């Protein structure tokens, strides 16, 4: 999961409860101010909506992106002091902590990509709807600019002066609109419907003009754009829609008060609104109109007919608030509920006293798993997807003592490593075993350390002679084995493994594996975490030979023989070998690496 999706997903999730709290607070304050003027309630509602947008901005700034970590791959652990390794265990090294939490994977973290994708789809649909409305408003504005000035412009000019409007506001009449409305922001134009005006008296027309000019004075066009933006970005929250509807209602109430003050005839103005409502066929949300809001409530308010505020709260406000609270509770419960971690049905853990360095770990048909002569440190590194440098606070005995583990689970264990960056089923089972039998408790924390970035040497991307794309589909071979296909062939000394890797002192042979196999080996060799920035995808065959540092410290010209291999102390270091043989290099930099800190661990309980 990339950083922007992680941040966007959590912002959307957090706004569920943030929006609910703000909607509840706004409903409570509006309830207390129900006897105040419409302007006061309008300011409260606008402030609450602005607070919702501010909450999104603040949450976005406060959520930290996932801590970059080493990439998906495999690792190897040196099993003996002479620098040899008998076995390499496949592990998963994840990009960030979200993919591998210390206890279990939260359901909400897994759902973030789906949440963001659904949100983007909803925003796209609403943007199309807004674009259609904007196109209609633009056409009306263009038609109004070229239309002849209305005979009501003189009366409108007088009312504009009374309302304190200093700029010139054009008033025109168009035949193809249903209701009066204001279009334009910098150069507003009041557009009046010819057919509807024919049914109104002069006093009623002036009252309608006063209503529209009040929209201009209050800059309602800009506030309406803010509402539209909030409804588009936060469309999934019922509290946003409820609050936006309240803003539109109170806006019209404010303009109604101005219109009544100008015309002085409440009954005539109410009759004019009712007449205009009969002509209305649709609405333009981007253009404030005289018929906006709830007509019935507006007429009752204009005529000073008592309306039960309790009934309004029960029929509209409380519905939206209840939905917001229910949504917040549901999402919070989902976020806190961890994904059930799979476990082995039975497991045997015994100390290994053979004294042999040979280790093995394998999955068998029937959900069986065997790890023989395994140090606990290696088991932790494999199950949590770590490089050596990422495990902190471990006691010495988890490296020196060996264990034999035989376990069985229901169903297929699946691949040792998941390719999508999440922990595999086997890794999660081993984590459960570590917690139950070894009482393992851990936490993760980021640490600033010196790291290496693996990058190509050549600008044209050409690779070295010992780094080639693999022609073997190892994933298909492993899948066939899990289904009872031919077993893995025993590797002969000196031969390249068919699928996998072999690491000896100063030599790495890889067949049909991703480049992270090399990354993990480098991390264990150079003593730092390594990040793959080569951009190379797919599986590769690798043959890398170098002279280990403990041999390079010997006398030049002296031949050292180790594990049947002769080394010259003047041979290439791993840094030189990388460039000459693979066409890659390590660049030093300082970066953040997430460490797994062991808080508690005990020797296993008896079987």
URVENSUL-V684979 format. One record per residue. OMEGA is omega in degrees with one decimal (999 if undefined). NEAR is the number of other ideal C-beta (glycine too) atoms within 8 Angstrom. Layout:
BEGIN
((OMEGA | NEAR) (OMEGA | NEAR))
END
This chain:
BEGIN
((-178.8 | 11) (-171.0 | 5) (-175.1 | 7) (178.6 | 6) (177.5 | 11) (-177.9 | 15) (-178.7 | 11) (-179.7 | 10) (-179.3 | 13) (175.6 | 11) (178.7 | 12) (179.9 | 12) (-178.4 | 12) (-178.8 | 9) (177.7 | 14) (179.5 | 13) (177.8 | 10) (178.8 | 11) (178.7 | 16) (179.6 | 15) (-179.9 | 9) (178.4 | 14) (178.3 | 17) (178.9 | 11) (178.9 | 9) (179.1 | 13) (-179.4 | 12) (-179.3 | 8) (177.6 | 10) (176.9 | 13) (179.6 | 10) (-176.1 | 6) (-175.3 | 10) (179.8 | 8) (177.0 | 3) (-179.3 | 6) (179.3 | 6) (179.7 | 10) (178.4 | 7) (179.4 | 9) (177.9 | 15) (178.3 | 13) (178.7 | 8) (-178.9 | 12) (178.0 | 14) (177.9 | 11) (178.8 | 8) (178.6 | 14) (176.1 | 15) (177.1 | 9) (177.1 | 9) (178.0 | 17) (177.9 | 12) (178.9 | 8) (177.7 | 12) (-178.4 | 12) (-179.3 | 8) (179.1 | 8) (178.0 | 13) (-179.2 | 9) (-174.7 | 6) (-179.8 | 6) (-179.7 | 10) (176.3 | 5) (178.9 | 7) (-178.5 | 11) (178.9 | 11) (-178.0 | 8) (177.9 | 13) (-169.5 | 14) (-179.4 | 10) (179.7 | 12) (-179.7 | 14) (178.7 | 13) (175.6 | 17) (-179.6 | 12) (178.8 | 12) (-173.5 | 8) (-178.3 | 10) (-175.3 | 9) (-179.0 | 3) (175.6 | 7) (180.0 | 10) (176.6 | 12) (-177.8 | 11) (-175.8 | 8) (173.6 | 9) (-178.6 | 11) (178.6 | 14) (176.1 | 8) (176.2 | 16) (175.8 | 14) (-169.7 | 14) (-178.8 | 13) (-176.6 | 10) (-176.2 | 12) (-176.5 | 11) (-179.0 | 9) (-175.8 | 11) (179.5 | 11) (-172.6 | 10) (-177.6 | 6) (-179.5 | 4) (-176.9 | 8) (178.3 | 12) (178.6 | 12) (-175.8 | 11) (179.4 | 10) (178.6 | 9) (-175.6 | 9) (-174.2 | 10) (178.9 | 14) (178.8 | 9) (178.5 | 7) (-178.2 | 11) (179.8 | 12) (178.1 | 8) (178.4 | 8) (179.2 | 11) (178.3 | 8) (178.3 | 8) (178.2 | 10) (-180.0 | 11) (178.8 | 8) (179.7 | 8) (177.0 | 11) (175.4 | 9) (178.1 | 8) (178.9 | 8) (179.2 | 11) (178.1 | 8) (177.9 | 8) (178.1 | 11) (-179.8 | 9) (177.7 | 8) (179.2 | 9) (179.4 | 12) (178.6 | 8) (178.3 | 8) (-179.4 | 15) (178.7 | 11) (178.2 | 8) (-179.1 | 10) (-178.9 | 14) (-179.1 | 8) (-177.9 | 5) (177.8 | 9) (179.4 | 4) (-177.7 | 7) (176.6 | 10) (179.8 | 4) (-175.2 | 12) (179.0 | 10) (177.2 | 7) (178.4 | 10) (178.6 | 14) (178.7 | 8) (179.5 | 8) (178.4 | 13) (177.5 | 11) (178.3 | 8) (-179.3 | 7) (178.1 | 11) (179.0 | 6) (-174.9 | 10) (-177.0 | 3) (-179.1 | 4) (178.2 | 3) (179.2 | 12) (175.8 | 11) (-178.7 | 13) (177.1 | 13) (179.1 | 12) (-176.6 | 13) (-170.7 | 7) (174.4 | 4) (-173.2 | 9) (-172.8 | 8) (175.0 | 12) (178.4 | 15) (177.9 | 14) (176.9 | 15) (179.5 | 11) (-179.4 | 10) (-179.5 | 6) (178.0 | 4) (-174.6 | 6) (178.3 | 11) (174.7 | 14) (-177.7 | 16) (-178.2 | 14) (177.8 | 16) (-176.4 | 15) (-174.3 | 9) (-177.2 | 8) (-177.4 | 14) (-179.6 | 10) (-177.4 | 6) (-174.7 | 6) (174.7 | 10) (-179.7 | 6) (179.9 | 5) (179.3 | 9) (178.1 | 14) (178.9 | 14) (177.5 | 13) (178.0 | 16) (176.9 | 15) (178.3 | 16) (177.5 | 15) (-178.4 | 14) (178.3 | 15) (175.0 | 16) (174.7 | 13) (-179.4 | 13) (-177.8 | 15) (-175.2 | 9) (-178.0 | 10) (-178.1 | 7) (179.3 | 12) (179.8 | 14) (179.0 | 8) (178.4 | 12) (176.0 | 12) (176.2 | 9) (177.4 | 12) (-178.9 | 12) (178.2 | 11) (179.6 | 9) (179.7 | 13) (-178.9 | 12) (-176.3 | 11) (-175.1 | 9) (-173.7 | 12) (-174.2 | 11) (-175.5 | 6) (-179.1 | 13) (179.6 | 10) (179.2 | 15) (-178.8 | 15) (177.5 | 11) (-178.2 | 14) (178.2 | 15) (177.2 | 12) (177.3 | 9) (178.1 | 13) (-179.7 | 14) (177.9 | 11) (-177.4 | 12) (176.9 | 12) (179.3 | 16) (177.5 | 11) (178.8 | 14) (-179.9 | 13) (175.2 | 15) (178.8 | 14) (177.9 | 10) (-178.1 | 13) (179.2 | 14) (178.6 | 13) (-179.1 | 8) (-175.2 | 11) (178.4 | 13) (-177.1 | 5) (-178.1 | 9) (-177.5 | 9) (179.3 | 7) (179.5 | 12) (177.6 | 15) (178.0 | 11) (178.3 | 9) (177.6 | 13) (179.3 | 14) (179.0 | 10) (179.0 | 12) (-179.5 | 15) (179.9 | 9) (-178.4 | 6) (-173.4 | 11) (176.6 | 10) (-179.2 | 4) (-178.4 | 5) (173.2 | 7) (-174.5 | 11) (-177.5 | 7) (-178.4 | 10) (177.6 | 12) (-177.2 | 11) (-179.1 | 11) (-176.9 | 12) (178.4 | 11) (179.5 | 9) (179.7 | 10) (-176.3 | 6) (-177.1 | 10) (179.6 | 6) (179.9 | 11) (-180.0 | 14) (178.3 | 12) (-178.7 | 9) (179.3 | 11) (-178.6 | 12) (178.0 | 9) (173.2 | 6) (-176.7 | 7) (176.8 | 4) (-180.0 | 9) (178.1 | 6) (179.3 | 8) (-179.9 | 6) (177.7 | 8) (179.8 | 11) (-176.1 | 11) (-175.1 | 7) (-176.4 | 8) (-174.4 | 9) (-174.7 | 14) (176.8 | 10) (-178.8 | 8) (178.8 | 13) (178.7 | 14) (177.1 | 8) (179.7 | 10) (179.5 | 16) (179.2 | 10) (178.3 | 8) (-179.5 | 12) (179.9 | 13) (-179.3 | 8) (-178.6 | 8) (178.7 | 12) (178.8 | 10) (178.7 | 8) (-177.8 | 10) (-177.1 | 10) (-177.7 | 7) (-178.1 | 7) (174.2 | 10) (179.7 | 8) (-178.0 | 5) (178.0 | 10) (-179.3 | 8) (171.1 | 9) (175.9 | 11) (177.5 | 7) (179.9 | 6) (176.2 | 10) (179.1 | 9) (-179.1 | 11) (175.2 | 7) (176.4 | 7) (-177.6 | 10) (-176.9 | 4) (-176.6 | 6) (-179.0 | 3) (178.1 | 5) (-175.5 | 8) (-179.7 | 7) (175.2 | 14) (176.4 | 9) (-176.6 | 10) (171.8 | 6) (-176.9 | 8) (177.1 | 7) (179.5 | 6) (177.7 | 5) (-178.8 | 11) (-179.8 | 11) (178.9 | 16) (172.7 | 11) (-172.7 | 10) (176.2 | 10) (-174.9 | 12) (171.0 | 15) (-175.7 | 14) (179.5 | 13) (179.3 | 11) (-179.8 | 11) (179.0 | 14) (-179.1 | 16) (179.8 | 15) (-172.9 | 14) (-180.0 | 12) (176.2 | 11) (-174.8 | 12) (162.2 | 12) (-174.1 | 13) (-173.8 | 10) (-175.9 | 11) (-179.8 | 14) (-172.7 | 13) (174.3 | 8) (-177.9 | 6) (174.5 | 11) (-175.1 | 6) (-172.0 | 6) (-179.7 | 8) (175.1 | 12) (-175.1 | 9) (-177.4 | 6) (-178.5 | 10) (-177.4 | 10) (172.2 | 15) (-178.5 | 13) (175.6 | 14) (-174.6 | 9) (179.6 | 13) (178.4 | 11) (176.8 | 12) (178.9 | 4) (-178.5 | 5) (178.4 | 5) (-179.7 | 12) (-179.1 | 8) (177.4 | 11) (-175.7 | 10) (175.4 | 11) (-176.1 | 11) (-177.0 | 7) (177.4 | 4) (178.9 | 10) (178.2 | 10) (177.0 | 12) (179.5 | 12) (179.4 | 8) (179.5 | 12) (179.3 | 17) (177.6 | 12) (179.2 | 16) (176.0 | 11) (177.8 | 13) (178.8 | 12) (179.5 | 15) (-179.4 | 12) (-176.7 | 10) (-172.1 | 7) (-179.6 | 10) (178.8 | 12) (-175.9 | 8) (173.1 | 11) (-175.7 | 9) (168.3 | 10) (-178.5 | 8) (175.8 | 11) (179.2 | 7) (178.4 | 9) (176.7 | 8) (-177.0 | 6) (172.5 | 11) (-179.3 | 6) (174.1 | 13) (172.3 | 13) (178.5 | 10) (-175.7 | 15) (176.2 | 9) (177.2 | 10) (-173.7 | 8) (179.9 | 7) (-179.0 | 4) (176.5 | 4) (179.2 | 6) (-177.9 | 5) (178.0 | 9) (-175.7 | 11) (-176.3 | 4) (176.8 | 9) (-173.8 | 12) (173.9 | 7) (-176.4 | 7) (176.9 | 12) (-177.0 | 3) (177.7 | 10) (-176.5 | 6) (178.0 | 14) (178.6 | 8) (179.3 | 7) (180.0 | 12) (179.0 | 10) (178.2 | 9) (178.8 | 9) (179.8 | 11) (179.7 | 13) (177.0 | 6) (178.8 | 5) (-178.3 | 7) (-179.9 | 4) (179.4 | 4) (-179.9 | 5) (178.1 | 5) (-178.2 | 4) (176.5 | 8) (-179.5 | 5) (177.4 | 4) (-179.8 | 3) (176.9 | 6) (177.8 | 7) (-179.7 | 10) (177.3 | 12) (-179.5 | 10) (-176.7 | 11) (175.1 | 14) (-179.4 | 9) (171.6 | 10) (178.7 | 9) (176.4 | 11) (179.9 | 13) (176.0 | 11) (177.0 | 12) (-177.4 | 11) (177.7 | 13) (172.8 | 14) (-178.4 | 13) (175.9 | 15) (-175.9 | 9) (-179.6 | 11) (172.2 | 13) (177.1 | 13) (-179.1 | 14) (-178.7 | 15) (177.4 | 17) (178.7 | 13) (179.9 | 14) (178.6 | 15) (-176.5 | 11) (-175.5 | 7) (174.8 | 10) (176.5 | 4) (171.2 | 10) (-177.0 | 14) (178.1 | 16) (-179.7 | 13) (175.8 | 12) (179.3 | 7) (-175.7 | 9) (-178.5 | 4) (179.7 | 7) (177.1 | 3) (-177.8 | 7) (-174.3 | 9) (168.1 | 15) (-173.9 | 11) (171.8 | 13) (-176.1 | 11) (178.2 | 13) (178.3 | 8) (177.9 | 12) (-179.9 | 13) (-176.4 | 10) (-177.1 | 7) (174.5 | 6) (179.9 | 13) (178.3 | 11) (179.4 | 6) (-178.6 | 8) (178.8 | 5) (-178.9 | 6) (178.9 | 7) (-179.8 | 7) (179.8 | 7) (179.3 | 10) (-177.6 | 7) (-179.5 | 12) (178.1 | 7) (-178.6 | 4) (178.5 | 10) (-179.4 | 6) (172.9 | 14) (-179.2 | 9) (178.7 | 14) (179.7 | 7) (-175.3 | 10) (171.3 | 8) (-179.8 | 9) (178.8 | 11) (179.0 | 9) (-179.5 | 9) (178.5 | 13) (-176.9 | 13) (-175.0 | 12) (-172.1 | 7) (-175.5 | 13) (-177.4 | 13) (179.9 | 11) (177.5 | 14) (178.7 | 10) (177.0 | 12) (-177.7 | 7) (175.6 | 6) (177.8 | 8) (-176.7 | 6) (-179.8 | 10) (178.2 | 9) (-179.5 | 14) (-179.2 | 13) (173.2 | 12) (-175.7 | 14) (179.2 | 10) (177.6 | 14) (-178.5 | 7) (173.9 | 7) (-178.9 | 11) (172.8 | 6) (-169.3 | 5) (173.8 | 8) (179.9 | 4) (177.6 | 3) (999 | 4))
END
